[in-house]
């Protein structure tokens, strides 16, 4: 969507809605008695340096300085990841360095007394010395520990798990996940990841995009400037650029630790490439930066190298969208809503209800429709990078309206849809809702990122006839980890009267929006059981503080078979 609002910090104007939202610094908020406090970050971490120790507090490995990760858990396998640095010169993006032999081990215990899988792989500069393997032959519904050895050093120990067997319910009776998106390095520290790790009760992390940001130093910052500077210093365009930026993010100690603690299930949004990207271009791509196809290919290659996802490439029919099951309890369809979409219709120009525009592309839509129709899981979960719920914007105070225009991609002058989200692809969204209705099931949950704010929505089959026409799903929209939201954009503290008025107006006009918070950064914890889908929304006290505490904002629950939401208490 378009990003054109004056930034009081003097940093880039004309950023995308999501990107502008993601850059500011969170004003410190009073924290209640239930707030969580975090471990103090090291001086190296505060400066954006690499983590200073392994999981047991030992000295850091120089070979495995970017940590370990796992992802895309299935009943018998999981992706394992690391990156080796053979010499100081063979830094990420350098394109140099010899082939390295890497050994790996998987054990049922952290001391590796019982090794159940092991092997040897090689890596070189052609894949930026990253290692990614699909470790098969594991038992279902089990926790494991893994590590790597290379060049005389051993990585920190990672912790991962498999999904329950197909058709089986999880041994715990639940699937509990952390949900995150929109983490801008220059806008703050990733304390949200630390709080998710500290819980110790999560089965996976679902990351819904904008894992990195493409902007150069100072182009998209907090109101007081960058909390920590981006590398490389310029906007990233080339393969080397994207590799360097991804590597920098992996030096954040809280991000690195959460990757080592639990498997991640990831998709991209636009900032992994460039703001407001679509199949053949992006708002933040100019002709002097070269062909967009080259930039898109470079960003995708770096992403597949550095992220613990099972897909390897978009070439030769490869795709990022995929489906994972958590036994009989849940089936998760992770979408790619950037690679195949047509150019958005822009701010209301008569094409917002265009029947020909596509968000998913024909093949992905058919894949999604077939999956929803054939699913036998208790819950059909859709990992969705941009909000699917229709939203109308009422008249508001001009300052708040200006911020919402940037946040939601709408004109100041009137009520319309946000063209970068599903509101700009209303014809395809109607087709999707028809697919959901035709399943005859009332168990669909959209998990969404992108918008830097928190929402609990009932998804109406016809927003003009809500609740009469019924609901087809519920949607939980997670706040940004650090990226700007409304109060950041209007230069006021969180919970200010303008934001409160905006929240009241949004929920008043859009009765299917049961709750929204426009001001706070944080994360969401979502739990699925046979009886309900539940979301706890958590806020950070101060995103510019690496040791920030966190506190609960709200909890919402959807009883199975209802496609409706009700307020709830927090999960135990």
Buried (B, 14 or more C-beta within 10 A) or exposed (E): BBBBBEBEBEBBEBBBBBBBBBBBBBBBBEBEEEBBEBBEBBEBBBEBBBBBEBBEEEEBBBBBBBBBBBBBBBBBBBBBBBBBBBEEEBBBBBEEBEEBEBEBBBBBEBEBEEEBBBEEBEBBBEBBBBBBBEBEEBEBBBEBBBBBBBBEBBBBBBBBBBBBBBEBBBEEEBBBBBBBBBBBBBBBBBBBBBBBBBBEBBBBBBBBBBBBBBBBBBBBBBBEBBBBBBBBEEBBBBBBBBBBBBBBBBBBBBBBBBBBBBBBBBBBBBBBBBBBBBBEBBBBBEEEBEEBEEBBBBBBBBBBBBBBBBBBEBEEEEBBBBBBBBBBBBBBBBBBBBBBBBBBBBBBEEBBBBEEBBBBBEEBBEBBBEBBBEBEBBBBBBBBBBBBBBBBBBEBBEBBBBBBBBBBBBBEEEEBBBBBBBBBBBBBBBBBBEBBEEBEBBBBBBBBBBBBBBBBBBBBBBBEEBEEBBBBBBBBBBBBBBBBBBBBBBBBEBBBEBBEEBBEBBBEBBEBBBBBBBBBBBBBBBBBBEEBBBBBBBBBBBBBBBBBBBBBBBBBBBBBEBBBBEEBEBBE
